[in-house]
Amino acid sequence: MKKIPVLLTGFLLLTLVLHAQEGESKYFVELAAGSSFPIGKFGERSFRSPLEDDEPAGLAKPGLQLQAAIGYYIAENFGVLLSPGYSIHAQDGSGYEEYLKQNTGGMGAPPASRVEVDAERWKLLKLMAGGFLVTPLTMEEDLVLQTKITAGACKTAVPAFNFNAYSDQAGSSYAGRTDETSLNWAFCYQVSLGLKYRLNKRLHVLFDVNSFNATTSKEYTFTFPFSPNPVPARTEKVKYRLAEVNIMAGVGFAF
């Protein structure tokens, strides 16, 4: 008879352990990739120099966005997360080409009849943290609506570009380069809305649409070597507005 309480106690402990192992996971990791679409000034194609425009166009084309997330459930339906990201956008060189054709005559060079530009890419590094909220869409809670709001810091640089200009009037050609310009770390934020479907207790897939925004700045000092009259150097603070809409798909693992 003394063995019965011992057996019952052992059975109860085993049941509790198994139940704990079968409980909902608190942590998850997600990896997603997709298309990134520049909007606003970042995606404008009509370029003017920072001397003429203190918020110049980014000339950015649609590109690629990579996003990771490490999350922790504080409660059943919400939690916190860390979310680094990286996006790449080629530039539309036609904006530089039109600008150079219109302005090379005032830069001490023969007016250009034709310009060819080879522009490098925007590369945005994003380090963000924030919170998330999940709203079940099915009774089994396999399909949920997931809302994320994150904020942090973004680092990028104005891409370099090379150009070759040809002057039919002068019968000559010439070339030049504008080097990459590193920009300051900037505050950024992102709002995401997506669907998450649970394949099993550990694995899920996701579809996400998010809006990313940041504004960074740089001070430039301009000189005027081709001016017929002495002109003092001029310093301007130029802002770069970085805005994207990203459409992404990925996978997640709970642990």
N, C-alpha and C positions, 0 to 999 in steps of 0.2 A: 504493500500500500504506500510506503514511503516514496517509491519510485514514481508514483503518479504525479505528485506536485512538481517533481523535478522535470518530468517529461513535458508537463503542461507549460512550465516556465520556459523550457527550451523551445517548445513549439511557438510560444508567444514571441520570444526574441527573434526567432527565424522569420516569423511573419512580419515583424516590424522592420527588419533589415531588408527583406524583399520589397516591402512597400516603399521604403525610402529610396531603393534603387530604381523603382519604377516611377518615382515622382517626376514632375516637370523639371526640365533643365533650366537653370538660372542664366547660364552664359550661352552666347552664340557668336559665331564668326560668319561674315558674309563677304563674298567677292562678286563684283558686278562690272560689266563693261557695256559700252554702247556708243551711240552717236551724240555728239555735242554740237549744238547750234548757237553761234554767237548772235546776240541781239543788241539793239541800241548802238551806241558809239563803237562798241567793239567790232561789230559786223559791218559798219559803214565802209563804202568803197571809194568815196570821194576824199582825197587826201589834201590837206594843207599843212604847211610846216608849223611846228610849235610856236614860232614867232607870230604867225597869223591866227592860230587857233589854240587856245589854252586847254582844249579838250579834243585832241586830234583823233581822227578815225583810226580804228585798229586794223582795218582791211582783212579781218580774220574770216576764213572760210569754215564751213562745217568740218568738224574733226572728230577726235576720239576721246572718250572719257573713261577712266578707270577709277573705281571706288572700292574701298574696303570699309568694314565696320566691325568693331568688337563691342558687343552689347551685354548688358546685365539687367535682368528683370528685378526691379525693386518690389513690384507687386504683380498681380496676375496680368494686368493689361498695360503697364507702362514701365519704363526703365530709363537707363542712361547708356550712352555709347560714345566711343571714340571713332572718328571717321576720316582717315586720310584719303586724299584723292589726287589725281594727276590728269591733266588734259593737254592735248596737242592740237594746234590749229595752223594749217598752212596760211600764208598770206596771198592776197590777190595783188600781184605786182602791177596791174593796170593802173591802180590809183597813183603809185609812184611815177609810172611812165607819163601819165597826163600832166602831173605836176612838174616833172623835169622838162618836158617839152615846152611848157609855158614859161619856165623861169630860168633856164640855163643862160639865156641871153643877158640876164641881169646879174649873173654870177661870174662875169669875166670870161665866159666861154662863148663860142659861136652858137647861135640859136640852133637847137636840135630839131631835125626833121623827123627823126625816128629814135626811139629809146627802147632798149631791151633791159628788163630788170629780172634779177634772180634773187628772190627774197627768201629768207629763212623763216622758221616757224615760231609761233608763240608756244611757250611751254609753261604751264601753270602748276605749281605745287601748292596743295591745300592741306592744312592741318586743322581739323575741326573737332569739336565735341558738343554734345547736347543731349537731347532726350527724344524718346519715341513713345507712341501710343498705338496700341493695336485694338481694332474693333472687329469682333467676329462677324462673319457674313453667313456662316452655316451653323446648324445645331451642333455638329461634331467639332466645330472650330478648326477644321482643316484649312479653310480659306478665310483669311483675315485682311482687313484694310489696315495698312501700316503708315502712320504719319510720323515724319522725322523733322525736327528743327535743330540745326547745328550752327555753330559760329566758331570763328577762330582766326587764323592768319593765313595769308596767301603771299607767295613769292613768285616773281616773274621778271622778265627783261624785255625791253623793246627789241625785236629781232633785227639782226643786221641785214643789209641788202647790198648787192653789187649791181652796177649799171654800165651799159655801153651805149653811148650816144653817137648819132651820125648826123652830120650837117651837110645837106645837099648844097646849100648856099656857099659854104666855105670849102666844100670838097674834102672834109676831114672827119675824123672820128676821135673820140676820147672816152675814157673810162673812169669810174670812181667807185668808192665804197663808203658806206656808213656803217660803223661798227655797232655791235650789240651794246645796248645801254641798260645796265642793271637798275631796277627800280626798288624802292623801299618795301619792306614787309608791310602789308596792309590788312586791315580788318576785313573779314569776309563773312558771309552767312549763306545758308542754303536751306530751302524748304522742300521737302520731298513728300510725295504721295504715291503709294504703290500697293500692289497686291502680293501677298505671300501665301503660297500653297504648301502645306505640309505633306510630304510623301510618306514619311514615317516619323517615329519619335525623335530621330536625330537629324534627318535631312529635309530641307525644304528648298523650293525654287521661288524666285521673286521677279516681279516686273515693277519698275520704278520710273517715275517722271519727277525731275527736280529742277528748281530754279536757283542758280548761283549768282551772287553779286559781290563785287568788290570795287573799291576805288583806291588807286595808289597815285603817287605824285613824284615829281622830279623837278629840281631847280636847274634851269639852263641859263648860261651867260652867253649872250649873243654879241659878236663883234661884226663890224661892217667894213671889210677890207676893200670893197669895190665902190664904196660911196665917194662921190666927187668932193664932198665936204667932210671934215672930221666929225664923226658921230661917236659919242661915248658908248661904252659897253652897256648892255641892258640885260638885267636878270629877270627872268619870268618863272613863276611856278606853274608847271604844266600837270594836269590831271589825266590819268588814264582810267577810263571806266571799263571794267571787265564784267561782262554779263553773258550768261549762257543758259540755255534750256537743254537738259540732258535726258535722253530716253535710253533706259538701261535694262538689262536682264542679267540674272546671276543665280548663284546657289548659296545656301547657308547650311551651317552645321552647328547643332546644339550640343553642349557638353556640360 
